[in-house]
Amino acid sequence: MRSMWNGSLSFGLVNIPVKMYSATETKDVRFNQLHDLCHTPIRYEKVCPNCNRAVETAEIVRGYQYEPGRYVIIRDDEWESFNATSTRTADILRFVALDEIDPIYYNKTYYLEPTETGAKAYSLLQEALSISGKIAVAQITIRSKPSLAVVRVLDELLALETIHYPDEIRDQKRLAYTRMPVQERELQMALSLIESLTEPFEPEKYSDERRIGLQDLIAAKIQGQETIFVDRIQEDKAPVDLLAALQASIQAQHEKLGRGSNEVKH
């Protein structure tokens, strides 16, 4: 794996040099959209409906819609002032019990690997967290974005997990749910069912059947040579002026009709 962040864990007066790797990856079958008639990949352009033309990247600005139809423009220099400079340090702020943080807060998990010079301090923190049963709350900047995170023991490694800020958790009180009374017999039956289905979690028992099925279908089509070849289309780099193209088409059609009328008259 390629490390996506190199820095250090700041633990009191101790700095632990580490490399960070993404611990998860989303595996999905991705498709391109093709034109059914000629199987050419569909091209998407950023078009301004007011100017009726494709827009270059340099002409695009950030707009925050604060109410329908009304925007505040944020210029590049203003945007850059809010991009935090990575300090290459994950600062441990405090320690808490693992069960104090509800899973709803967790976002993305990363593995932390010690460098040669940080192996001893890394092992010390890993062992201390294991014995205490605590996890560390930390602050880290990843790709110019500050994030709240926790550092915990995952098997023999330390793992860093970015977590949501409290105001990013939606208020469940906005949902229209009223707790209903349950019968004791029904409750006991439910508890009995839960007990009968309870077993240690073995993730290898579960798989994405939809993705595997699609991959099998694709492999079968390739094996059966049910494939097509799409010749690379030379794309026009210049933006397309849709209004001008329409006017030119109309003009060409008028000229064609005009020539046809002249031929009839002669």
C-alpha positions in Angstrom: 0.0 0.0 0.0 1.1 3.6 -0.6 1.0 5.9 2.4 -1.3 8.9 2.0 0.1 10.9 4.9 3.5 10.9 6.6 3.9 12.7 10.0 3.9 12.1 13.7 1.6 11.4 16.6 2.1 14.0 19.3 1.7 12.2 22.6 2.6 14.6 25.5 6.3 15.4 24.9 6.7 12.4 22.7 6.5 12.5 18.9 5.9 9.2 17.2 6.8 9.2 13.4 4.2 7.3 11.5 2.9 6.6 8.0 -0.9 6.6 7.4 -2.7 4.3 5.0 -6.4 4.1 4.1 -7.8 1.0 5.9 -10.8 0.6 3.7 -11.7 0.8 0.0 -15.1 0.9 -1.7 -15.4 -1.9 -4.2 -18.2 -1.4 -6.7 -18.6 -2.1 -10.4 -18.4 1.1 -12.3 -19.9 1.7 -15.8 -19.4 4.3 -18.5 -22.4 5.6 -20.3 -22.3 4.9 -24.1 -24.5 6.1 -26.9 -26.6 3.0 -27.8 -26.4 3.7 -31.6 -22.6 3.9 -32.0 -21.3 2.9 -28.5 -19.3 6.1 -28.2 -18.7 7.3 -24.6 -21.0 10.2 -23.7 -19.2 13.5 -23.1 -20.3 15.8 -20.3 -19.7 19.5 -20.6 -20.2 22.3 -18.2 -22.7 24.6 -20.0 -24.0 28.0 -19.0 -27.7 28.0 -19.9 -27.8 31.8 -19.9 -24.9 32.3 -22.2 -25.7 29.1 -24.2 -22.1 27.9 -24.4 -19.6 25.6 -22.8 -17.7 27.2 -19.9 -14.0 27.0 -19.3 -12.8 26.0 -15.8 -11.2 29.5 -15.4 -14.6 31.1 -15.7 -16.2 29.1 -12.9 -16.4 30.5 -9.3 -17.6 29.1 -6.0 -21.2 30.2 -5.1 -22.9 29.5 -1.8 -26.7 29.5 -2.1 -28.0 31.0 1.1 -31.6 31.2 -0.2 -33.3 30.1 -3.5 -31.7 32.1 -6.3 -29.3 34.1 -4.2 -25.6 33.4 -3.9 -22.5 34.6 -2.1 -19.4 34.4 -4.3 -16.2 33.1 -2.6 -13.1 34.1 -4.6 -9.9 31.9 -4.8 -7.9 34.1 -2.5 -10.7 34.0 0.1 -11.0 30.2 -0.2 -7.2 29.7 0.2 -7.3 31.6 3.5 -9.5 28.8 4.9 -7.3 26.0 3.6 -5.3 24.8 6.7 -1.6 24.2 6.2 -0.8 20.6 7.2 1.4 20.5 10.2 2.2 16.8 9.6 1.3 16.2 13.2 -1.7 14.4 14.8 -2.1 16.0 18.1 -3.5 13.8 20.9 -5.8 16.1 23.0 -7.2 13.7 25.6 -8.2 10.1 26.3 -11.7 8.7 26.7 -13.4 5.3 27.1 -14.2 3.6 23.8 -17.9 3.1 24.7 -18.3 6.9 25.2 -18.3 7.5 21.4 -21.3 6.3 19.6 -20.6 4.6 16.2 -22.6 7.3 14.4 -19.6 9.6 14.9 -17.1 7.4 13.0 -16.2 8.4 9.4 -13.2 6.8 7.9 -10.5 4.5 9.2 -6.7 4.6 8.6 -3.9 2.4 9.6 -0.9 3.9 11.3 2.5 2.3 10.7 5.6 3.4 12.7 8.8 4.3 11.0 12.0 2.7 12.2 12.8 5.5 14.5 9.3 5.6 16.0 8.8 1.8 16.7 9.5 1.9 20.4 7.3 4.9 21.2 4.6 3.5 19.0 4.7 0.2 20.9 4.6 2.1 24.2 1.4 3.9 23.2 -0.2 0.8 21.7 0.5 -1.2 24.9 -0.7 1.7 27.2 -4.0 2.0 25.2 -4.6 -1.8 25.3 -4.1 -2.0 29.1 -6.1 1.2 29.9 -9.0 0.4 27.5 -8.9 4.0 26.4 -8.8 5.7 23.0 -7.1 9.0 22.2 -9.0 12.0 20.8 -6.8 13.8 18.3 -6.7 16.7 15.8 -5.3 16.1 12.4 -5.1 18.0 9.0 -5.6 15.8 6.0 -5.3 17.4 2.5 -5.7 20.9 4.0 -8.9 19.9 5.9 -8.7 19.8 9.7 -10.5 16.8 11.2 -11.3 15.5 14.6 -10.1 11.9 15.0 -9.6 9.1 17.5 -6.6 6.8 17.8 -7.3 3.2 19.0 -5.8 -0.2 19.0 -6.8 -2.4 16.1 -5.3 -5.9 16.5 -1.6 -5.2 16.8 -1.7 -1.8 15.1 -2.8 1.7 16.0 -5.7 2.9 13.8 -6.8 6.5 13.3 -10.4 7.2 12.6 -11.8 10.5 11.6 -15.0 11.4 13.3 -17.8 13.8 12.7 -18.2 17.0 14.7 -21.3 17.2 16.9 -23.1 19.7 14.7 -22.7 17.2 11.8 -24.9 14.7 13.5 -28.6 15.2 12.6 -31.0 15.6 15.5 -33.1 12.4 15.8 -35.8 14.4 17.7 -36.9 15.7 14.3 -38.3 12.3 13.5 -41.9 11.5 14.2 -41.5 8.4 16.4 -43.5 7.6 19.4 -42.4 4.6 21.5 -45.2 2.0 21.8 -45.8 -0.2 24.8 -44.8 -3.9 24.2 -46.3 -7.1 25.7 -44.0 -9.1 28.0 -44.7 -12.3 26.0 -43.7 -10.5 22.8 -40.5 -9.1 24.4 -39.5 -12.5 25.7 -40.0 -14.1 22.2 -37.9 -11.3 20.7 -35.1 -11.8 23.3 -35.2 -15.6 22.6 -34.9 -15.0 18.8 -32.0 -12.6 19.4 -30.3 -15.2 21.6 -30.7 -18.0 19.1 -29.1 -15.9 16.3 -26.3 -14.6 18.5 -22.7 -15.7 17.5 -19.3 -14.1 17.3 -18.9 -11.7 14.4 -17.1 -13.4 11.5 -16.9 -10.8 8.7 -15.6 -13.4 6.2 -19.1 -15.0 6.2 -20.5 -11.9 4.4 -20.0 -10.8 0.8 -21.5 -8.4 -1.7 -23.5 -10.8 -3.8 -24.6 -8.1 -6.2 -21.1 -7.0 -7.0 -19.9 -10.6 -7.4 -22.8 -11.4 -9.7 -22.0 -8.4 -11.9 -18.4 -9.3 -12.0 -19.3 -12.9 -13.1 -21.6 -11.6 -15.8 -18.9 -9.3 -17.1 -16.3 -12.1 -17.1 -18.7 -14.4 -19.0 -19.4 -11.7 -21.6 -15.6 -11.2 -22.1 -15.1 -15.0 -22.3 -17.8 -15.3 -24.8 -16.4 -12.3 -26.8 -19.5 -10.3 -26.3 -17.5 -7.1 -26.4 -17.2 -4.0 -28.5 -14.3 -1.8 -29.6 -14.7 2.0 -29.3 -12.3 4.0 -31.4 -10.9 7.0 -29.6 -12.7 10.2 -30.7 -10.6 13.3 -31.3 -12.2 15.8 -29.0 -12.5 19.4 -29.9 -10.6 21.4 -27.2 -12.4 24.6 -28.0 -15.7 25.3 -26.1 -18.8 24.8 -28.2 -20.9 27.8 -28.7 -24.4 26.2 -28.8 -26.2 29.3 -30.0 -23.8 29.9 -32.8 -24.1 26.2 -33.9 -27.9 26.4 -33.9 -27.8 29.6 -36.0 -25.3 28.1 -38.4 -27.6 25.1 -38.8 -30.6 27.2 -39.4 -28.8 29.3 -41.9 -27.5 26.3 -43.8 -31.0 24.9 -43.9 -32.4 28.2 -45.3 -29.7 28.2 -48.0 -30.5 24.7 -48.9 -34.2 25.5 -49.2 -33.3 28.6 -51.2 -31.3 26.6 -53.7 -34.1 24.1 -54.1 -36.6 26.9 -54.8 -34.3 28.4 -57.5 -33.9 25.0 -59.2 -37.7 24.6 -59.4 -38.1 28.1 -60.9 -35.6 27.4 -63.6 
